[in-house]
Amino acid sequence: MQALSELGSSAVGKWLLATALALGLALSVGALGASAVAAKSKPKHHHTKVHNSTTAVPKGCPSAAEVSADLQQTVGTPAAPLTTAKGHRLTCLYPNSLGVGVGRIILGSPVTQAAFKVSGVAAAKGVTVLNIKILGHPAWVAQEGKGLSVLDGTQDIVLSFGAASDAELEALATSIISSAN
């Protein structure tokens, strides 16, 4: 039994590392892409406005009740959300009902479609990844409940709940996208 526990935690560790690298890569490429677009689209006249259309990262985490309902398992109240200084990334940590282990929701923006694709390829180097769609949005899932990433506009939504099935992760992602739109 201990070997299975260690294998599970090793697989989750691999997923978390792959996800962290993929999201970091997506945010870096997205920021570089946004900078390049901004540089190319400098106004010709000083009174012309350039609009930057990025999906805003929410200020708060989804409630424990919403997460629990979608995952069909009890999660605790999330700890205070972790955010970057400029508000481009929000990390929500949810303790499970046993008080051990933590589920994660990471929201990052701006992420371009190209950067999102690159993040899926990077994640596939550590885990088995299946490309899917959620409410018409591009997504990839690390099979067998290891995690999911979906692009909503320019916001990358990354879910990692070790005991959740792929279908439960998809339900949670659908709720997060629906509540934002």
N, C-alpha and C positions, 0 to 999 in steps of 0.2 A: 504494500500500500504506500509506503514511503517513497518508493521509486516512482509510482504514478504521480504523487504529489510533487516530487522534484521535477518530473518531466513536464507536468502542467505549468509549474512556475517558470521553468526554462522556456517553454513555448510562449507564455505570457511575456516574459522578459524580452524574448526575441521580437515579439509583436510591438512592445512598447518602444524598444530601440528603433525598430524599422519605422514606426509611426513618428517618433520624435524626429528622426532624420528626414523622413519624407515631408513632414509639415515644415520643418526648418528650411528645407530646400525649396518647397513651394512658396513660402513667405519671402525667401531671399530672391528667387527668380521673379516673383510677382512684384516685389519692390523695385528690382532692376528694370523690369518691363514697364512699370508705371513711370519710373524716372525717365526712361527712354522716350515714352509716349509724350510725357510732359515737355521734354526738351524739344521734340519734333514739332509740338503743337503750340509753340510760343506765339502769342498773338502778334499779328502784323501791325495792328494799331493799338495804342495804349489803352483805349476804352473797350476793346474786345475782351470778353470774359471767356476763360477756359473752364469748363465744368469737368470735375473729376467724379466719375460715377463709380463709387465703391460701396459695397454692402457694409453697413456699420456693424461692428461687433456689439452685441448686447452688453449692458452694464451688469446684469445679474444672471445667475444660473437658473436653468429649469428647476422647478420645485421637485422635492423628493417624491411627492405624490404622483406627479406626471411621469417621472422616470420609473418609479415602481410599477405604475399601471402598464406602461409600454413594455417593460422588461419582464412583467409577471413575476417579480421577486421584490422583496422589501429592501430598499436602500435607505440609509440614514440621511439626515439633513446635511447638505453639502457644507464643507468648511467655507470660510470666507473666500470668495473667488480670487484667484491670482491673475493679475493683468500686467501687461507691459506698460511702461511709462507713457507711451503714446496711444495706448488703447487698441493696438492692432491684434492682440491676442488675449483671450480669456480662458482660464483653465478652471474647471469645476471638478472637485474631488468628492466622491460619494462613498462613505463607508458602507460595507454590506451589513446584513442583519446580524451576522455573527461577531461583528466588531473587528474582524480581520480582513485584510484585502480592501482594495479601493478601486472603484470604477471611475473612469475619467471621461469628461466631455471637454474637448478643446475646440475653441472657435477662433479662427484666424482670418484676417483680411488686411490688405488686398491680395488675392491669389488669382492669377490668370488661368484660363483653361489650359494653356500650354504648360504652365508650372504644375497644375494639378495632374496632368498626364504624366509629367516627369516624376512627380511624387509617387504615383501608382507603380511606375516602373521601378523606382528605387525600393519601395516596400516589397515588391515581388522578389527582390534579391534575398530577403530574409524569411518570407512566408509565402504560402500559396494565395494568390490574389485572383479574384473573379471580378471582371468589369460588369456593372449593372447600371440601371437607371432607377431613381427614386423621384416620383412626381415629375418625371421628364428631365431631372437633373443628373449629370454624370456622377457616377459613384463607383467605388471599388470596395470590396469586402475581403478581408483576410478570413478565409473559410473556417468553419467550425467555431464560430462565436469569438474569434480572437479580436476582431475590431472592424470598423467600417469608417470610410471617409466619403463625404459627399460635398460637391461644390454647388452652393446656392448663390447665384450671382458671382460675387468675388469673395464670398466667405466660405472657407473650408471648415466643415463640421467633422470632427474626428471623435469617434466613440470607441471606448475600450472598457468592456465589462466582461471579465473572464468567464463568468457563469452564464452569460446570455447566448442565445442561439442567433444565427444570422437573421432569422425572421424577426426576432425581438429587437435586434439592433436596427433593422429596417423600419420597424414600427416607431421606435424612438426618433430616428432621423426624420421620418415623415411628420411626427408631432412638432419637432423643433422647426422644421421648414414652414409648416402650416401656421404655427403661432407667430412666426416672424413676418409672414406676408399678409 
